[in-house]
Amino acid sequence: MTALAAINLVRQRVNMPALTAAQLNQQSLEHERNVELGFEDQRLWDVRRWKEGTTWFSKPVNRVEISKDGTAYTYSVTKLENRTFSDKMDWYPIPQDEITKTGWTQNTGW
């Protein structure tokens, strides 16, 4: 089965229009995966595999502050902290005992 056939099979299951070969690219594959696995804890692993962590995870983390005045509520968004995702985070560090046993070299940045 081709990638296009597999994606269209999944899309057909929920009555979405089929993709054409011209529409099939890395961006559309990533979008389809995000939609299909939206709440299944796959996003971090996908972003790391695609080496896009600095694009998606190097942004401020915000919070919503809720205030109550009588029966009315007000909401305001404030910055909680800045987070950075460096390129080295796309890779796990290799444990020292594995380096010793195998002679491998440590992943860059670790």
N, C-alpha and C positions, 0 to 999 in steps of 0.2 A: 504494500500500500504506500502511496506517495504521501508526502507531508500535506499537500493540498487536499487529497482525498480524505485524510484523517481529520483535518480541520473542518472540512465541509460536513463530514459525518457528525461531528460534535455540534456544529452549528445547526444542522438539519434537525437534530433532536429537540431543539427549542424553537423551531420554525424561523430561524434567521436566514437571510439570503446567503447563498454560496459565494465564496471568494473566487476570484479569477486568478489565473497564474500571474497576471500583471500586478495584482494587489498583494501577492505573497512576497514579503520581504522581512527583514529582521524586526522592524518596528511592528508590523502586523502580527508576527509570531509572538512577540513579547506581550502585545495587547491581548491577544487571545488567551495566553497563559494566565495573565493577571485576572482576566474576567472569569475564566473557568476555575481558578484556584484561589479566588479572592480572599476567603477566610480560612484557608487551610495551612497557614504558617509556612508558606513557600517563598514569599517575596524576598526576604533577606538572602536566602540561598540563591535565588535566581539572579538577583542584582550582583551578588559576589561573583557568580559564574560568568556573567556578562561583563564584569569589571566596570560597572557603572556606579559603584558605591559613592564615589566623591560627588557625582551628579545628584544622587537622590538623598543621601544621608548627611551631607555637610551643610545643613540648614539649621536655623534657630528652631528650638522646640518651644511652642507656645502653650499657654493654658488659658482657660476661660474662667474669669472671676464672676461669680453670681452674687448680686446684692439684692436684698429685699427691703422695700420701703412700703410698709403697710401691706397691701395685697399685690403691689406691682413688683416685678422683678426687672433688673437691668443686668445686662451681660457686657463684659468687656474682655477683649483679648489682650494679654500681656505676654511678653517674652519670658520664658522660664529659664532657658540657658542656651548657649551656643554649643553645637556639637560639630565635631569634625570627624571625617572618615578618611583616613589616609590610604594611599595606594597599597600599603603593606597589608591592610585589613582584608584585601581580596584573597589572601592566602593565610593558611594557618601556619604557626611556627612548627617546625619539626622538633619533636622531643629530643633532648640531648642524648638519651640512651640509644635512640635510633641512629643518630649521627655517628655515635661512637661505634655501634655495631656494623653499620653499612658503609661508612666513609662518605656519606652524602654531605652536601654543604647546606647551610641554613638558608631558608627563603629570604630574599632581599628585604631588608628593613627590620628583620627580627634578629 
